């Protein structure tokens, strides 16, 4: 099959690599995002998928809008049989979806209809789910609402963060894509509509979403820290009035007023929550490097009875 691959983020890279090795299919082009300013010097840099595509010697299209007239014309001339989408970030219009004779499919890292949206991996962790997975589905006008072609479950490990879970799901999705391609070649696609009564949304996260509410149960705070790492990261205000990023935390037993430092150890400070307490195992003070919770206690004015605040 002639395949147009559309994506940008790390989640899409394993799928592109595996598909490029397929002797049964041809990637006619890769559509990705334009180069964006990155780093402190704000120099233009390609997105992860564009880097992989160039490494593989694949032609790349990187438009500001994939639905622009000239882009649609270029894609039509490529005559793809199928569009594969993974971690792209732009809406695909009707005209684009009408170009390939077999339609367009998406690799989505959740067990749809649970977690439709931009941050399914993060919200699965934030909500303390024990399982997630990957869904291969047809692209529809409504976001992540198309019929399901394949779906496989994956366990969420107790110490998983977004940083560790994402690459596992990316590899799982890549293997599933190859299976789905075989189904298309054999004419054996049997897609199933989603149950709209079971829809759960996974909206895009912002930096403000990382703010810790110490009135929450400690399990919820620890799960939020897992889901928010490495971006946007949870944060609070420490007893010195400085913003403190929380990179790793653990729920423990403990009692006290919400936000109160109730114990200090070489592992880090223990802070009371709405229920139980949360241990800060790895943190990053404002303007400083990441450090262990114990090192933070040793280098800052941390004492039992002091307060961590939820807001500036």
Secondary structure, DSSP 8 states (H G I E B T S, - for coil): -EEEEEE-SHHHHHHHHHHHT-SS-EEEEEE----EEETTTTEEE--HHHHHHHHTT--EE--S-TTSHHHHHHHHHHT-SEEEEES--S---HHHHTTSTT-EEEEESS-TTEEESS-HHHHHHHTT-SEEEEEEEE--SSTT-S-EEEEEEEE--TT--HHHHHHHHHHHHHHHHHHHHHHHHHT----B---GGG-EE-----GGGGB--TTSBHHHHHHHHHHHTTTT-EEEE-TTS-EEEEEEEEEE---SSTTBEEEEETTEEEEE-SBSEEEEEEEEETTS--EEHHHHHHHTT--TT-B-BS--
